[in-house]
Structures are given as structure tokens and as C-alpha cells.
Amino acid sequence: MIADLDRWPLPLKPVVPLMNTIHDRISLEIARGCTRGCRFCQAGMVWRPVRERNPSTLLTMADEALRATGYDEISLLSLSSGDYSKIEPLLGELMNRYSGRRVALGLPSLRVETLTPRLIEEIRRVRKTSFTIAPEAGTQRLRDVINKGNTEADLLETARRVFDGGWKSIKLYFMIGLPGERDEDLEGIADLAHRVMREGKGRQVTLGLSTLVPKPHTPFQWVRQIGLEETLAKQGHLKRRLANRNISFKWHDARMSLLEGLFSRGDERLADLVERAWRRGARFDGWSDRFLFERWEEALRDAGIRLEEHLRQRGTSEPLPWEFVDAGLDRDFLLAEYEKSLRGDQTPDCRREGCRNCGACDGPLIAIREAAALPDAAAPAVPEAAAAVPPVTRWRLVFAKTGMSRFLSHLEVSSALTRAVKRSGLSLRYSEGFHPHPKISFAFATAVGMESLEEFADLQLEGGIDDAAAAAGRVNAALPRGLEVRRIERVGSGEPSLAKIVRGFRYRVWLPPASCTEDLEERIGGFLASPSVIVEREGKGKASRKDVRPYVQGISLDRGGGTLEMTLMFVDGRTARPAEILGHVLGLGDEAVRSLRIVKTQTLLEGGEGKG
């Protein structure tokens, strides 16, 4: 148990993936624990008590993380970000510091009653990150059962504020299978979704639906989990009720929920089950395209395990498989909360209305810790109109993509370069509007798997570059191995874009020794002598025929070096793929061509060749 989060200011240098990930941003944990007391929430129970980081610590962490990653978004994490006691001054100070650098802030976990007008105004200063709110249940009666502690009026008022603030969509999360759920509770989910949609006057509502998995160490650890048929019936009913072009309905796989319940509530016999499923080929089952429930059904039968035995209602006096684990909570507190849920009684937050004797706090060390006030020395906001506006300048990066970096997609290369430029200290120019993007453009995307010695990217900066070589060195220090900026050049304001001046590319291909024969030289000569060479292309389910000969300016073979050089040009805005030419000239199939090492050696520009 970490009693004081300020003494654990990590991570300061998180790993930055080259591929796009779900949480591709800085995650800044502002607090740990929650005392709202939602009876279904395991994290809210076992992570008690609430411990908040001080704003001064968070500001230091944000500075270091931005400097180390080049990210343009900070997510303020906790089980309920809006309950952080200094959320408004913290958010304001972060925006004062970073809005000029177009760093956006997100609050991924919000209770509807904590989203204030000031929070909305601060978040929208850079760009509108998504809003997700979780009513969990469709009626007030059921929200009281689970001790959610907010109302329908809270939800509708929050939705109105979000839409009035300019957001075009909002996400809602609900659960089915809550104890005491009735038909009217399902109807309440659909009714609330439609009412939120009407608040948005035609804007988008995304509704996510999950099945309650009663977790150990929560007041609901004794209740049953609904079965597969009941889950599918409830999901089907809501699919029909939510059929509307402005409502996007997403639900969790009912079969996966069964397995989650099994492993949440099972005992030591499940170790054998896991091995049996693995031996039947179960791998990466969290990915829907890899998940085969039939493997688990076979493993369950072989192990003699009945799902119903583990998902059933538990008696409050019977021993539970997980009770040998001390989660820091008194069993009597959990039982009292369970009995209150049966009556529909609520329990107030102990941060506001006194201790509830849950057992989490021990007095002087493990106790609720609220953040200190923001230091007076924090930088005041600078009015945007008063800030000096640096001149906008254009620059051209010439870079190489070799080695393992050849497997990066165009989007991944773009992201890596953008982050590296920001980490180098250069100030990128951004577009205007609600979702600003850095002003950086590329010539043409090089195919994944192909190396290139000369790629181009144009970018606009706020301010200039005093030493281009030194700037290139700083950018390279933040790039992965295989991506390297060779030089940075100034581009005049009136010069055309890259797309308008690229005329073609030169390639070098390393050939198998058996291919470098006189026969290949003859095939090359025959190709160049042909007025027309037709190839077939497959695209979007359709086959097309294309004459590629006009795009080929030249092909030459170095039999001694075992390489082939070719120059492909643009004609009427189109060009040929190297693989198409190689397949025809070499007479190789697609797989064989893909195994060749192909390197783009030069980019040909209007008015002069590239200098790679």
C-alpha cells in the first residue's frame, strides 16, 4: 500500500510505442482509491482509502513526461477524476502552461455530477477530447441499489452542458444483470439514451453495455451472475429499442462475460481448466478474432466444472474461495452494504459524511489524503491576445527509413517524426478549429517493408531554426533506430508543396544469384523495347488492367553486384509499383517478389533530383 503518492512520482519516462495503441497519450494518475462506495466496483473497494497527489507534484510529472515523450495529450487518471479535490485549479494551470503547445487534456472517468461548466471550458481550450459518463443503471431505484449516488437530472444536465460546449458526441455506459433488475430498468436504459440524444438535437450518442460480473471483495460478491441466455435476451431487447441512426450501441460479448465471472469467482480447480483450454489451442482470447468459446466448453466438460456452480448466488454464511486474501476491508462492512442494497438504501461518501468503518484506514499512516492547494508561485494565465506571435517558417526534412523501421506504416512514421520534432524543442505550427493538427506533410507513402534512403516531409514552425544541423541531431536523438533525419532545409513561403514537385523515384533491388543471367538482360531489353506492358491489379474487390510501360524511365542490371536499378516516374499523377515491374521483368510470383530487398535510393524532384 502506497500511503503517500507524492513519494512515488512515476512513470516519468513512459515507453512510447511506435504503433498506434488505445491509450496513446500521457497517463497522469492524480489520485488512487475511491470512497463513493459503488457496490459493484472492486477497484473502488480494494483501493481505499483515497490518496491524492499534490498539484505541484503533478505539474512536475507532466513537464517531465511531455519532454520525454512528445505526446500532445494528457489524461488525468483516477477512479473518478472529477472527485479530485483540486481538479479545477489543476486543470486551469495545466492549460495555462500547455495550451499554447496544443497539448490537450482528458478526464476519462467522470461522474455526471462532477462535470462542471469550468471543467468543460478548460478542456475545450485546445481540442475536444471525448466525454464518457457512466449512469450504470436505467432507473433511480436501481441506482440506489448499487449506491451510484447520482440522478437522471444530473445526467441530462451534464449532457446538455457537453453538447452546448460544442461536442458532437457523448459516450454512456450501462450494466445489465444488476441485482434486483426488472424489465422497467432495461426500458430506463433505452429511455435515458433517447433523452440524452434529444438533448444533443441530433448529435451522436454511443451506448456501451456490459454484463455485471459480481467481483470478490465487494458487497455484490454474494449475488448471482446472469447466464448466457438471459444476457443475450437482454442485449437483444436493447438492440431493438436503441435502433436509431444517432445512437451507436456496443455490447460486451456475453460468452466472454461468463468466463470473466468464472475466473473472478472460481477456486483452485480453474488452474486445470486453463491448462486444458490451452492444450486445445486457446490463445489471446481477449481478442475477439482469436476467441473460440467452444474450446472452453470442451475444457469445462473434460474438467468436470459446471459454470452454474461458480456463478450462483452465495449464502452469506458459506466460506468463499477468495476470502483467504486480505483486501483491507472488513467482511462485516461488505455484508452490511449488501443488506442495504436489498433494501435500496444508500451509503454516503465517507469523505463528506464521516467514517463508515470499512476497515481500510489504520489511522496515522493509511488514511485519506487530500491534495494541498496549488502553490501561489504557479504561473498566471497569459491572455492569448497579449502573447507574442512568432513568425511562421517552412522547413523540409530529408530522412531515411532503413532496417527494422522499414516495417513502420506511413502513419507510424508520421507519428514518430512529429513526436521527435516536439521533443527536440522546435515549435510546430497547428491548424485552427476544434481539432488542431500539426502542419506537417509528406511526399508519398513508401510501402511497408521497403527501405528508403530519401524521404521528404515539409513542416511549418512557429519561429525559426538557428542551427539546422544541431536541430537534426536533436530530432534524431528522439527517433527509433532506422529513422534518421539527414538534413533540414529552409523552404520559401511561395514554394510549391512536395506533392506538386515529386516527379519519380529510383530503386535498387538485390537479386538472387541465380537470377543474374543473360536471360534476365534480354527480358529487361524486351520490356524497355515494348510500347505497352499490361498488368492486372486487384483493388476493392475488382480487377483492373493497367499499362505500366509509360512509368518506367529506365532499368539496368549489375550482374557483378547482383543488383537491379530502375527509375519510375509519375505520369498524370500516377506511377507504377516496383513489385509490378519486378514481377513482369523477373517472371517471379508475388511471394517471391515480396522476399526481395528493395530500397528507394532517390526521390526525383522538379527542377533537380533529390540529394540523398
Buried (B, 14 or more C-beta within 10 A) or exposed (E): EEBEBBEEBEBBEBEBEBEEEEEEBBBBBBBBBBBBBBBBBBBBBBBBBBBBBBBBBBBBBBEBBBEBBBBBBBBBBBBBBBBBBBBBBBBBBBBBBBBBBBBBBBBBBBBBBBBBEEBBBBBBBBBBBEBBBBBBBBBBBBBBBBBBBBBBEBBBBBBEBBBEBEBEBBBBBBBBBBBBBEEEBBBBBBBBBBBBBEBBEEBBBBBBBBBBBBBBBBBBBBBBBBBBEBBEBBBEBBEEBBEEEBBBBEBBBBBBBBBBBBEBBBEEEBEBBBEBBEEBEBEEBEEEEEBBBEBBBBBBEBBEBEBEEBBEEBEEEEEBBBEEEEBBBEEEBBBBBBEBBEEBEBBBBBBEEEEBEBBBBEEEEBEBBEBBEBEEEBEEEEEEEEEEEEEEBBBBBBBBBBEEBBBBBBEBBBBBBBBBBBBBEBBBBBEEEEEBEBBBBBBBEBBEEBBBBBBBBBBBBBEBBEEBEEBBEBBBEBBBEBBBBBEBBEBEEEEEEBEEBBBBBBBBBEBEEEBBEEEBEEBBEEBBEEEEBEBEEEEEEEEEEEEBBBBBBEBEBEBEEBBBBBBBBBEEEEBBBBBBBBBBBBEBEEEBBEEBEBBBBBBBBEEEBBEB
